[in-house]
Amino acid sequence: MKNSIRITGGSLKGQKIPFDFRSSLRPTSSKLREVLFNWLQFEIQECNCLDLFAGTGALGIEALSRGAQRSIFIESNKKNFLLLRNSIKELGLEKNSKVLFKNGINWIKDNDLSNIDLIFADPPFNQDIEKKILEIFHKNENLKLSCKIYIEFNKFTKIDLPNSFKIIKDKMIGDVRALLISKK
C-alpha cells in the first residue's frame, strides 16, 4: 500500500518520504529532482519556497534538505495532506515548513507571493492546470522579478508561455517536461 521516495541530496539525503501508491500521486522522479537541484545548486541557500500541488512534498522537502530557509506546502487531497504533514514532522522540518490544506490555484490567487524566491508547480497532468497557474503568475504584480518557477507537465501538453516569462532551463525525461522559468 505505501511506497516511498528518497531525498536525493543535502542534510536529509537518503531519508524516505512515504506516499500512498493508490492515490493519484505522481511524485517527481529522483532523476528529475536531481536535474532540478543541479540547476538550482548555487541559488537554493536561504530561499523561501512554495510547493504547490505538493503531494508528497518531495520538492519542498528536497529544497529544505539542500539549504532553503522555508517551504510552504499547498495540498488539496486530504490523505496526501495528512501524510505530508506527518512526513514534515518525522523529518524534523516543522520550524521551516508550513503545510496547508488548500486548493493551489485559489491559494496563489489570494496570497501575496512577494517573499517567495522559488515556486515548485507540479499539478495533476492533463487538466490544463499549468496554463491557469502560468496566467495567474503572469498577472501577479507581487511576484518577485528574481522568483524562479519550476513547472512540470506532460510532454504532450502544449504550453504557451506568457510573454512576461523566459525559459531558463528545459528538460524532458520520459513523458515529463520540466521548465525553470522567471519573469523577463
C-alpha positions in Angstrom: 0.0 0.0 0.0 2.6 2.6 1.0 5.6 3.4 -1.1 8.4 5.9 -0.5 10.7 8.1 -2.4 14.2 9.0 -1.2 15.6 12.5 -0.7 18.4 12.8 -3.2 20.7 15.4 -1.6 21.6 17.7 1.3 21.3 17.1 5.0 18.4 14.7 4.7 19.9 12.7 1.8 18.7 9.1 1.9 15.7 9.7 4.2 12.4 8.4 2.9 9.1 10.2 2.2 6.2 7.8 2.3 3.2 8.0 0.0 0.1 6.1 -0.8 0.6 4.4 -4.2 -3.2 4.0 -4.7 -3.7 7.8 -4.7 -3.5 9.9 -7.8 0.0 11.0 -6.8 2.8 11.1 -9.4 5.8 12.1 -7.4 8.6 13.8 -9.3 11.2 11.2 -10.2 14.5 11.2 -8.3 16.2 11.7 -11.7 14.2 14.8 -12.4 14.7 16.1 -8.9 18.5 15.7 -9.3 18.3 17.7 -12.6 16.2 20.4 -10.9 18.5 20.8 -7.9 21.6 20.7 -10.1 20.0 23.7 -11.9 19.4 25.4 -8.5 22.5 24.3 -6.6 24.0 27.8 -6.3 20.7 29.6 -5.6 18.8 27.4 -3.2 20.5 28.6 0.0 18.2 30.7 2.2 15.3 30.6 -0.4 11.7 30.9 0.6 9.9 28.2 -1.4 6.3 27.4 -2.3 5.5 23.8 -3.2 2.1 24.0 -5.0 0.2 20.8 -5.5 2.7 19.4 -3.0 1.6 15.7 -3.0 4.5 14.0 -1.2 6.2 17.3 -0.6 9.3 15.9 -2.3 10.3 19.2 -4.0 9.9 21.4 -1.0 11.5 18.9 1.4 14.4 18.4 -1.0 14.8 22.2 -1.1 14.9 22.4 2.7 17.4 19.5 2.8 19.7 21.4 0.4 19.6 24.7 2.4 16.4 26.5 1.6 15.2 28.7 4.5 11.5 27.9 4.4 8.9 25.9 2.4 5.2 26.4 2.2 3.4 23.3 1.1 -0.1 23.5 -0.5 -2.1 20.3 -0.9 -5.8 19.8 -1.6 -6.1 16.0 -1.2 -6.8 15.2 2.5 -5.0 11.9 2.6 -1.9 13.4 0.9 -2.1 16.4 3.1 -2.1 14.3 6.3 0.8 12.1 5.0 2.8 15.2 4.1 2.2 16.8 7.5 3.4 13.6 9.1 6.5 13.5 6.9 7.4 17.1 7.8 7.1 16.2 11.5 9.1 12.9 11.1 11.9 14.7 9.3 12.0 17.4 11.9 11.2 20.2 9.5 8.2 21.8 11.3 10.1 25.1 12.1 11.0 25.6 8.5 7.6 24.5 7.0 4.0 25.4 6.7 1.7 22.7 5.4 -1.7 24.0 4.2 -4.8 22.0 3.2 -5.9 24.3 0.4 -6.6 24.5 -3.3 -3.4 25.5 -5.1 -5.0 27.8 -7.7 -7.1 29.6 -5.2 -4.2 30.0 -2.8 -1.9 31.7 -5.3 -4.8 34.0 -6.4 -5.5 35.0 -2.7 -2.0 35.3 -1.2 1.0 37.7 -1.5 3.9 36.0 -3.3 6.3 38.9 -2.9 8.5 37.0 -0.3 8.7 33.8 -2.4 12.0 33.1 -4.2 11.2 29.7 -5.7 7.9 28.1 -6.7 7.5 24.4 -7.5 4.4 23.7 -9.5 3.8 20.1 -10.3 0.0 19.9 -10.8 -2.0 16.9 -11.8 -1.4 16.2 -15.5 -3.9 16.6 -18.4 -6.2 19.1 -16.6 -4.7 22.3 -18.1 -3.9 23.5 -14.5 -0.4 24.5 -15.6 -1.9 27.0 -18.1 -4.1 28.5 -15.4 -1.3 29.0 -12.9 1.0 30.5 -15.5 -1.7 33.0 -16.3 -2.1 33.8 -12.6 1.7 34.3 -12.2 1.7 36.4 -15.4 -0.9 38.8 -13.9 0.5 38.8 -10.4 2.3 42.1 -9.8 3.7 41.0 -6.4 5.8 38.2 -7.9 9.5 39.0 -7.4 11.4 39.6 -10.6 14.0 37.2 -9.2 11.5 34.5 -8.4 12.1 31.3 -10.3 9.2 28.9 -11.1 9.7 25.2 -11.8 6.8 23.7 -13.6 6.3 20.1 -14.6 3.8 18.8 -17.1 3.0 16.0 -19.6 5.4 16.4 -22.6 2.4 16.2 -25.0 0.7 19.3 -23.4 1.3 22.4 -25.4 2.3 25.3 -23.2 2.1 28.9 -24.4 4.4 30.6 -22.0 3.1 34.1 -21.2 5.3 36.8 -22.8 6.4 38.1 -19.4 8.4 34.9 -18.8 11.6 33.4 -20.1 12.8 29.8 -20.0 16.0 29.4 -18.0 16.1 25.6 -18.3 14.1 22.9 -20.1 14.3 19.2 -19.7 12.4 16.1 -20.8 12.6 12.8 -19.0 10.2 10.1 -20.1 6.8 11.6 -20.6 7.5 14.6 -18.4 8.7 18.0 -19.4 10.1 20.4 -16.8 10.8 24.1 -17.2 12.6 26.5 -15.0 11.3 30.0 -15.8 11.4 33.5 -14.5 10.0 36.9 -15.3 11.8 38.8 -18.1 
